[in-house]
């Protein structure tokens, strides 16, 4: 039986992406990977967004990347912890 694309994407993240970015200091929750500075403010964020064109034959996804410059814009980070 063919695995669902969600199961396949989760396996790719768990077996390939998570170990790679964890070795660079990123933590993750769900499909969002965050690297924090010493003062616990996020500096880099990468989100793996499931593609709407995925099916049981191919997994389609988008990487959304962001960089935070602390002090530039006051923001609350409580939703990231």
N, CA and C atoms as an extended XYZ file, in Angstrom:
243
Properties=species:S:1:pos:R:3:atomname:S:1:resname:S:1:resid:I:1 pbc="F F F"
N         0.842       -1.185        0.000 N   UNK     1
C         0.000        0.000        0.000 CA  UNK     1
C         0.888        1.250        0.000 C   UNK     1
N         0.504        2.249       -0.767 N   UNK     2
C         1.256        3.485       -0.867 CA  UNK     2
C         1.020        4.346        0.359 C   UNK     2
N         2.104        4.887        0.905 N   UNK     3
C         1.977        5.777        2.062 CA  UNK     3
C         1.351        7.096        1.633 C   UNK     3
N         0.598        7.708        2.532 N   UNK     4
C         0.047        9.029        2.231 CA  UNK     4
C         1.190       10.036        2.160 C   UNK     4
N         0.953       11.117        1.438 N   UNK     5
C         2.015       12.114        1.309 CA  UNK     5
C         2.357       12.740        2.651 C   UNK     5
N         1.387       12.864        3.550 N   UNK     6
C         1.669       13.422        4.873 CA  UNK     6
C         2.628       12.524        5.635 C   UNK     6
N         2.400       11.220        5.582 N   UNK     7
C         3.283       10.259        6.236 CA  UNK     7
C         4.676       10.315        5.623 C   UNK     7
N         4.739       10.422        4.304 N   UNK     8
C         6.037       10.483        3.612 CA  UNK     8
C         6.782       11.774        3.959 C   UNK     8
N         6.069       12.914        3.972 N   UNK     9
C         6.715       14.180        4.309 CA  UNK     9
C         7.216       14.156        5.749 C   UNK     9
N         6.415       13.640        6.664 N   UNK    10
C         6.844       13.544        8.062 CA  UNK    10
C         8.079       12.666        8.207 C   UNK    10
N         8.163       11.590        7.439 N   UNK    11
C         9.339       10.713        7.481 CA  UNK    11
C        10.574       11.438        6.944 C   UNK    11
N        10.406       12.217        5.876 N   UNK    12
C        11.528       12.986        5.326 CA  UNK    12
C        12.024       13.989        6.360 C   UNK    12
N        11.093       14.684        7.002 N   UNK    13
C        11.476       15.658        8.023 CA  UNK    13
C        12.185       14.982        9.185 C   UNK    13
N        11.607       13.904        9.695 N   UNK    14
C        12.153       13.206       10.865 CA  UNK    14
C        13.527       12.600       10.573 C   UNK    14
N        13.702       11.993        9.405 N   UNK    15
C        14.918       11.233        9.120 CA  UNK    15
C        16.028       12.040        8.451 C   UNK    15
N        15.675       13.134        7.790 N   UNK    16
C        16.689       13.892        7.050 CA  UNK    16
C        16.823       15.339        7.502 C   UNK    16
N        15.718       16.065        7.504 N   UNK    17
C        15.781       17.500        7.781 CA  UNK    17
C        16.097       17.778        9.250 C   UNK    17
N        15.355       17.156       10.163 N   UNK    18
C        15.539       17.434       11.589 CA  UNK    18
C        16.964       17.168       12.061 C   UNK    18
N        17.570       16.011       11.745 N   UNK    19
C        18.955       15.800       12.189 CA  UNK    19
C        19.930       16.821       11.592 C   UNK    19
N        19.709       17.211       10.347 N   UNK    20
C        20.602       18.168        9.694 CA  UNK    20
C        20.533       19.532       10.364 C   UNK    20
N        19.327       20.059       10.549 N   UNK    21
C        19.224       21.395       11.144 CA  UNK    21
C        19.505       21.373       12.643 C   UNK    21
N        19.232       20.259       13.321 N   UNK    22
C        19.556       20.149       14.749 CA  UNK    22
C        21.064       20.251       14.955 C   UNK    22
N        21.834       19.716       14.025 N   UNK    23
C        23.294       19.800       14.138 CA  UNK    23
C        23.791       21.237       13.991 C   UNK    23
N        22.936       22.124       13.469 N   UNK    24
C        23.274       23.541       13.326 CA  UNK    24
C        22.648       24.399       14.423 C   UNK    24
N        22.044       23.747       15.448 N   UNK    25
C        21.520       24.487       16.592 CA  UNK    25
C        20.049       24.837       16.529 C   UNK    25
N        19.314       24.277       15.566 N   UNK    26
C        17.884       24.553       15.457 CA  UNK    26
C        17.087       23.602       16.347 C   UNK    26
N        15.988       24.112       16.890 N   UNK    27
C        14.997       23.286       17.573 CA  UNK    27
C        13.751       23.316       16.706 C   UNK    27
N        12.816       22.418       16.999 N   UNK    28
C        11.616       22.448       16.164 CA  UNK    28
C        10.376       22.102       16.955 C   UNK    28
N         9.278       22.588       16.441 N   UNK    29
C         7.949       22.262       16.919 CA  UNK    29
C         7.083       22.106       15.686 C   UNK    29
N         6.590       20.906       15.476 N   UNK    30
C         5.835       20.657       14.245 CA  UNK    30
C         6.749       20.799       13.049 C   UNK    30
N         6.341       21.627       12.098 N   UNK    31
C         7.130       21.823       10.876 CA  UNK    31
C         7.904       23.139       10.883 C   UNK    31
N         8.065       23.748       12.071 N   UNK    32
C         8.796       25.009       12.180 CA  UNK    32
C        10.099       24.768       12.938 C   UNK    32
N        11.205       25.151       12.311 N   UNK    33
C        12.532       25.017       12.901 CA  UNK    33
C        13.036       26.414       13.246 C   UNK    33
N        13.539       26.577       14.478 N   UNK    34
C        13.970       27.883       14.965 CA  UNK    34
C        15.348       27.773       15.602 C   UNK    34
N        16.183       28.745       15.321 N   UNK    35
C        17.492       28.826       15.981 CA  UNK    35
C        17.496       30.088       16.824 C   UNK    35
N        17.806       29.934       18.116 N   UNK    36
C        17.761       31.037       19.069 CA  UNK    36
C        19.147       31.579       19.367 C   UNK    36
N        19.176       32.843       19.736 N   UNK    37
C        20.393       33.451       20.270 CA  UNK    37
C        20.520       33.074       21.738 C   UNK    37
N        21.582       33.499       22.374 N   UNK    38
C        21.798       33.207       23.794 CA  UNK    38
C        20.699       33.772       24.681 C   UNK    38
N        20.079       34.892       24.284 N   UNK    39
C        19.039       35.505       25.093 CA  UNK    39
C        17.640       34.984       24.737 C   UNK    39
N        17.568       33.877       24.030 N   UNK    40
C        16.336       33.170       23.673 CA  UNK    40
C        15.440       33.920       22.697 C   UNK    40
N        15.981       34.877       21.990 N   UNK    41
C        15.217       35.503       20.915 CA  UNK    41
C        15.488       34.733       19.636 C   UNK    41
N        14.444       34.407       18.855 N   UNK    42
C        14.700       33.673       17.618 CA  UNK    42
C        15.470       34.546       16.634 C   UNK    42
N        16.359       33.925       15.916 N   UNK    43
C        17.134       34.643       14.919 CA  UNK    43
C        16.835       34.102       13.520 C   UNK    43
N        16.720       32.781       13.372 N   UNK    44
C        16.404       32.170       12.085 CA  UNK    44
C        15.213       31.245       12.248 C   UNK    44
N        14.314       31.275       11.284 N   UNK    45
C        13.166       30.374       11.300 CA  UNK    45
C        12.992       29.769        9.913 C   UNK    45
N        12.694       28.475        9.881 N   UNK    46
C        12.399       27.776        8.636 CA  UNK    46
C        11.131       26.970        8.864 C   UNK    46
N        10.147       27.182        8.015 N   UNK    47
C         8.900       26.415        8.097 CA  UNK    47
C         8.784       25.547        6.854 C   UNK    47
N         8.437       24.291        7.051 N   UNK    48
C         8.163       23.390        5.936 CA  UNK    48
C         6.648       23.363        5.755 C   UNK    48
N         6.191       23.915        4.645 N   UNK    49
C         4.762       24.024        4.362 CA  UNK    49
C         4.367       22.945        3.365 C   UNK    49
N         3.385       22.151        3.730 N   UNK    50
C         2.915       21.102        2.829 CA  UNK    50
C         2.334       21.725        1.570 C   UNK    50
N         2.665       21.112        0.444 N   UNK    51
C         2.139       21.594       -0.828 CA  UNK    51
C         0.741       21.060       -1.099 C   UNK    51
N        -0.059       21.874       -1.714 N   UNK    52
C        -1.424       21.429       -2.008 CA  UNK    52
C        -1.495       20.520       -3.213 C   UNK    52
N        -0.403       20.394       -3.951 N   UNK    53
C        -0.393       19.531       -5.129 CA  UNK    53
C         0.189       18.159       -4.823 C   UNK    53
N         0.489       17.876       -3.575 N   UNK    54
C         1.018       16.558       -3.208 CA  UNK    54
C        -0.039       15.486       -3.428 C   UNK    54
N         0.456       14.293       -3.700 N   UNK    55
C        -0.438       13.137       -3.810 CA  UNK    55
C         0.352       11.912       -3.364 C   UNK    55
N        -0.191       10.738       -3.543 N   UNK    56
C         0.484        9.528       -3.075 CA  UNK    56
C         1.715        9.169       -3.898 C   UNK    56
N         1.949        9.857       -5.015 N   UNK    57
C         3.120        9.577       -5.846 CA  UNK    57
C         4.243       10.581       -5.650 C   UNK    57
N         3.915       11.793       -5.214 N   UNK    58
C         4.957       12.809       -5.003 CA  UNK    58
C         4.609       13.675       -3.810 C   UNK    58
N         5.652       14.159       -3.162 N   UNK    59
C         5.499       15.053       -2.015 CA  UNK    59
C         5.963       16.431       -2.453 C   UNK    59
N         5.072       17.383       -2.355 N   UNK    60
C         5.357       18.755       -2.744 CA  UNK    60
C         5.362       19.613       -1.486 C   UNK    60
N         6.393       20.443       -1.302 N   UNK    61
C         6.437       21.310       -0.138 CA  UNK    61
C         7.204       22.587       -0.467 C   UNK    61
N         7.019       23.577        0.386 N   UNK    62
C         7.676       24.872        0.246 CA  UNK    62
C         8.439       25.159        1.530 C   UNK    62
N         9.634       25.722        1.406 N   UNK    63
C        10.385       26.175        2.573 CA  UNK    63
C        10.184       27.673        2.717 C   UNK    63
N         9.616       28.083        3.844 N   UNK    64
C         9.465       29.500        4.175 CA  UNK    64
C        10.568       29.845        5.167 C   UNK    64
N        11.395       30.816        4.824 N   UNK    65
C        12.538       31.173        5.663 CA  UNK    65
C        12.399       32.608        6.149 C   UNK    65
N        12.846       32.831        7.382 N   UNK    66
C        12.809       34.173        7.931 CA  UNK    66
C        14.020       34.430        8.803 C   UNK    66
N        14.426       35.678        8.848 N   UNK    67
C        15.528       36.110        9.692 CA  UNK    67
C        15.006       37.262       10.538 C   UNK    67
N        15.244       37.188       11.829 N   UNK    68
C        14.828       38.249       12.738 CA  UNK    68
C        16.035       39.076       13.130 C   UNK    68
N        15.885       40.367       13.068 N   UNK    69
C        16.925       41.273       13.546 CA  UNK    69
C        16.415       41.844       14.863 C   UNK    69
N        16.913       41.321       16.004 N   UNK    70
C        16.421       41.776       17.305 CA  UNK    70
C        16.532       43.289       17.459 C   UNK    70
N        15.470       43.884       18.016 N   UNK    71
C        15.462       45.313       18.255 CA  UNK    71
C        14.943       46.140       17.103 C   UNK    71
N        14.823       45.562       15.911 N   UNK    72
C        14.340       46.327       14.772 CA  UNK    72
C        12.850       46.631       14.907 C   UNK    72
N        12.075       45.610       15.238 N   UNK    73
C        10.636       45.763       15.431 CA  UNK    73
C        10.272       45.031       16.711 C   UNK    73
N         9.626       45.687       17.688 N   UNK    74
C         9.232       44.986       18.910 CA  UNK    74
C         8.126       43.958       18.600 C   UNK    74
N         8.385       42.704       18.984 N   UNK    75
C         7.453       41.609       18.715 CA  UNK    75
C         7.397       40.693       19.926 C   UNK    75
N         6.253       40.069       20.168 N   UNK    76
C         6.143       39.079       21.222 CA  UNK    76
C         6.435       37.705       20.639 C   UNK    76
N         7.312       36.936       21.295 N   UNK    77
C         7.713       35.623       20.797 CA  UNK    77
C         7.090       34.488       21.604 C   UNK    77
N         6.116       34.762       22.434 N   UNK    78
C         5.577       33.733       23.308 CA  UNK    78
C         4.947       32.589       22.522 C   UNK    78
N         4.429       32.840       21.318 N   UNK    79
C         3.819       31.784       20.529 CA  UNK    79
C         4.840       30.808       19.955 C   UNK    79
N         6.125       31.128       20.007 N   UNK    80
C         7.157       30.263       19.459 CA  UNK    80
C         7.741       29.298       20.479 C   UNK    80
N         7.445       29.469       21.730 N   UNK    81
C         8.069       28.653       22.768 CA  UNK    81
C         7.205       27.499       23.155 C   UNK    81
